[in-house]
Amino acid sequence: MTALVDQIRENISRVQTRIDKAETRSGRQPGSVKLVVVTKAQPISVMEAAIQAGAKILGENYPEETVSKLTALDPYRSSVEWHMIGHLQSRKARLVCEHFDCFQALDSVSLAQKLDRILTESQRCLPVLLEFNVSGEESKFGFSAWDESRWSELLPDIAAVLACRQLQVNGVMTMPPIFDCPEDVRPFFIRLRRLASYLNQQFPTHKWGEISMGTSSDFEIAVEEGATLVRVGTSIVGPRPVKPQ
């Protein structure tokens, strides 16, 4: 375990240095970007090592899997934030309401309203980010936002989400296309940043400061274009284990 902790600590340091340099290049304040260490599908031993290595936010995609991990990692529960960063099926909404500190991928009014009803039962408030599809890819989830000329059509849905009293909307998130050249993703990051600014103008009494974008392959570009949260897995904890057939 010691060797694994040391390796992950070194990887976190290396990624953080690259984030720091990207902040400097783009004239941003040092420390303005938070690192989400993506541990989806990783074994508990890797997650525990990541926490011991200094990870402060862990990103997970599968609620049921995460809940089982939380039981094993209970001593660390208050040491880190647990973020749900993947698409959420409505039937698993209660798991996110009860076990996660933030939901980064809220992508529909119906899901928002279901989360709100569940949260109302316990009078808990859940921080969320709204996920937007800024590329037009059919495989991507999120509110449709690739055509800037039609952003006004989003406003009724956004207003409906903001009306959910137990949801604390803090900003936006996207999963852009994957390219061999990281520079090719820049236009999509720019679009999400512009969308956050647009929503701030339309709903100025709400928070739109968090912008979650960027993964292992392109997080430096994301930082340069305004990300406040980057989701990095492979560069820190290695590739996901191959599940047995």
C-alpha positions in Angstrom: 0.0 0.0 0.0 2.8 2.4 0.8 4.2 2.2 -2.7 0.8 2.8 -4.2 0.2 5.8 -2.0 3.6 7.2 -2.9 2.9 6.7 -6.6 -0.5 8.4 -6.5 0.9 11.2 -4.4 3.6 11.8 -7.1 0.9 11.7 -9.8 -1.2 14.2 -8.0 1.8 16.5 -7.6 2.6 16.2 -11.2 -1.0 17.0 -12.3 -1.2 19.9 -9.8 2.0 21.4 -11.2 0.5 21.3 -14.7 -2.7 22.9 -13.4 -0.7 25.6 -11.7 1.2 26.4 -14.9 -2.0 26.6 -16.9 -3.4 29.0 -14.4 -0.3 31.2 -14.7 -0.4 31.1 -18.5 -4.0 32.2 -18.6 -3.6 34.9 -16.0 -5.8 33.2 -13.4 -5.4 33.3 -9.6 -3.3 30.4 -8.2 -5.5 27.8 -6.6 -8.6 28.7 -8.5 -9.0 25.2 -9.9 -10.0 22.2 -7.9 -8.9 18.7 -8.8 -11.4 15.9 -8.8 -9.7 12.5 -8.7 -11.9 10.2 -10.8 -12.0 6.7 -9.1 -14.9 5.2 -10.9 -14.6 1.4 -11.2 -11.3 1.5 -9.2 -11.0 -1.0 -6.3 -11.3 0.2 -2.7 -7.5 -0.2 -2.2 -6.8 2.4 -4.9 -9.4 4.8 -3.5 -8.0 4.5 0.0 -4.5 5.1 -1.4 -5.7 8.2 -3.3 -7.2 9.6 -0.1 -4.0 8.9 1.9 -2.1 10.6 -1.0 -4.0 13.8 -0.5 -7.0 13.6 -2.8 -9.7 16.0 -1.6 -12.5 15.3 -4.1 -13.3 11.9 -5.5 -15.4 11.5 -8.7 -17.6 8.5 -9.1 -20.0 7.4 -11.9 -21.9 4.4 -10.5 -24.0 5.2 -7.4 -24.6 1.6 -6.2 -20.9 0.8 -6.5 -20.0 4.0 -4.7 -22.3 3.2 -1.8 -20.6 -0.1 -1.2 -17.3 1.6 -1.3 -18.4 4.2 1.2 -19.1 1.4 3.7 -15.5 0.2 3.4 -14.1 3.7 3.5 -16.2 5.0 6.3 -13.2 6.2 8.4 -12.4 8.6 5.5 -16.0 9.8 4.9 -15.4 13.3 6.3 -12.0 13.7 4.8 -13.1 14.0 1.2 -16.0 15.2 -0.9 -17.8 12.6 -3.0 -19.0 13.8 -6.4 -21.3 12.0 -8.7 -20.0 12.9 -12.2 -21.8 10.5 -14.5 -25.3 10.2 -15.9 -27.9 9.3 -13.3 -30.8 7.0 -13.9 -33.9 8.3 -12.2 -34.4 5.1 -10.2 -31.0 5.7 -8.5 -31.7 9.3 -7.5 -32.2 8.5 -3.8 -28.6 7.0 -3.6 -27.2 10.3 -4.8 -29.4 12.3 -2.4 -28.3 10.3 0.6 -24.6 9.6 -0.1 -23.0 12.3 -2.3 -21.8 15.8 -1.5 -22.3 17.1 -5.1 -24.0 15.9 -8.3 -22.2 17.3 -11.3 -24.3 15.9 -14.1 -27.9 17.1 -13.7 -29.4 16.9 -17.2 -33.1 17.2 -17.1 -36.0 19.0 -15.3 -37.7 15.7 -14.4 -34.6 14.4 -12.6 -34.2 17.7 -10.8 -37.7 17.6 -9.6 -37.3 14.0 -8.4 -34.1 14.9 -6.5 -35.9 17.8 -5.0 -38.8 15.7 -3.7 -36.4 13.2 -2.1 -34.2 15.9 -0.6 -37.3 17.6 0.8 -38.0 14.5 2.9 -34.7 15.0 4.8 -34.5 18.7 4.4 -31.1 18.3 2.9 -29.7 20.6 0.3 -27.6 19.1 -2.5 -25.1 21.1 -4.5 -25.4 20.4 -8.3 -24.0 21.4 -11.6 -26.1 21.4 -14.8 -24.7 19.3 -17.6 -24.8 20.7 -21.1 -24.2 19.0 -24.4 -22.1 21.6 -26.2 -21.0 19.4 -29.2 -24.3 17.9 -30.5 -23.0 14.3 -30.1 -25.9 12.0 -29.8 -23.9 9.8 -27.3 -23.6 12.7 -24.9 -26.0 13.6 -22.1 -27.0 17.1 -21.1 -29.3 20.0 -22.0 -28.9 20.8 -25.7 -26.5 23.8 -25.9 -24.5 23.3 -29.1 -26.3 26.0 -31.0 -25.7 29.4 -29.3 -28.5 31.0 -31.3 -31.0 28.8 -29.5 -29.8 29.2 -25.9 -32.9 31.3 -25.1 -34.9 28.1 -25.6 -33.1 26.6 -22.6 -34.3 29.3 -20.2 -37.7 27.8 -19.2 -36.0 24.5 -18.3 -33.3 26.2 -16.4 -35.8 28.3 -14.5 -37.7 25.1 -13.6 -34.5 23.5 -12.2 -33.7 26.7 -10.2 -37.2 26.5 -8.7 -36.2 23.3 -6.9 -35.6 24.6 -3.4 -33.4 21.7 -2.2 -31.0 21.9 -5.1 -28.1 24.4 -4.9 -27.2 25.1 -8.5 -23.5 26.2 -8.5 -22.6 26.1 -12.2 -22.2 24.0 -15.3 -20.5 20.9 -16.6 -19.8 19.2 -19.9 -18.3 16.1 -21.5 -16.9 17.3 -24.9 -15.8 15.0 -27.8 -12.6 13.1 -27.5 -9.8 14.1 -29.9 -6.3 12.8 -30.5 -5.2 16.5 -30.3 -6.2 18.2 -27.1 -6.3 21.6 -28.8 -9.3 20.5 -30.9 -11.5 20.4 -27.8 -10.8 24.1 -27.0 -13.9 25.5 -28.9 -16.2 23.3 -26.8 -14.7 24.5 -23.5 -15.0 28.1 -24.8 -18.7 27.4 -25.5 -19.4 26.2 -22.0 -17.6 29.2 -20.5 -19.7 31.5 -22.7 -22.9 29.6 -21.7 -22.0 30.1 -18.0 -21.7 33.8 -18.6 -25.0 33.9 -20.5 -26.8 32.1 -17.7 -25.3 34.4 -15.2 -26.8 37.3 -17.1 -30.2 35.7 -17.4 -30.3 34.5 -13.7 -28.1 36.9 -11.9 -29.4 35.9 -8.4 -28.0 32.4 -8.8 -24.5 31.0 -8.7 -22.8 30.1 -12.0 -19.2 30.2 -10.9 -18.3 26.5 -11.1 -17.3 25.2 -14.5 -16.5 21.5 -14.5 -14.6 20.4 -17.7 -11.4 18.7 -18.7 -10.1 15.2 -18.2 -6.6 13.5 -18.2 -6.2 14.2 -21.9 -7.2 17.9 -22.0 -7.4 19.4 -18.5 -4.7 22.1 -19.2 -6.8 23.4 -22.1 -9.8 23.4 -19.8 -8.0 25.4 -17.1 -6.9 28.0 -19.8 -10.6 28.3 -20.8 -12.0 28.8 -17.3 -12.5 25.5 -15.6 -12.8 25.6 -11.9 -13.1 21.8 -11.6 -11.1 19.3 -13.6 -11.9 15.6 -13.5 -8.7 13.6 -13.8 -8.5 9.8 -13.4 -6.1 7.9 -15.6 -3.2 10.4 -15.0 -3.5 9.9 -11.3 -4.8 6.4 -10.5 -4.1 4.7 -13.8 -6.5 3.1 -16.2 -9.7 1.4 -15.0 -9.3 -2.3 -14.3 -10.8 -4.5 -17.1 -13.9 -6.2 -15.7 -13.9 -10.0 -16.2 -16.2 -11.3 -18.9 
